[in-house]
Amino acid sequence: MWYVIMNYDDVSYDGILSPGYTDESGNPAPMVKISKRINGTYYVIEAVNSSKKRKNYIVTAYITKIKE
């Protein structure tokens, strides 16, 4: 998982908010998708919880096949 975060190919924000994590204002935190292509694509979804604390919390991780 850390390999993907440190060597990502793509980072995207799809407008999805996390209902389980909040920002400093108490609003749902934005979820960021980080992906790395490794014989398939490994995705890590993170909730950016606190920019003041400079912490990201991993919500979920999964592996999926590359669509040709």
SULSULFEN-V464774 format. One record per run of one state. SS is the DSSP state (H for helix, E for strand, C for the rest). FROM is the first residue (numbers start at 1). LEN is the number of residues. If there is no record, write none. Layout:
# SULSULFEN-V464774
ss->(SS | SS)
from->(FROM | FROM)
len->(LEN | LEN)
This chain:
# SULSULFEN-V464774
ss->(C | H | C | E | C | E | C | E | C | E | C)
from->(1 | 2 | 7 | 10 | 23 | 28 | 38 | 41 | 51 | 55 | 65)
len->(1 | 5 | 3 | 13 | 5 | 10 | 3 | 10 | 4 | 10 | 4)
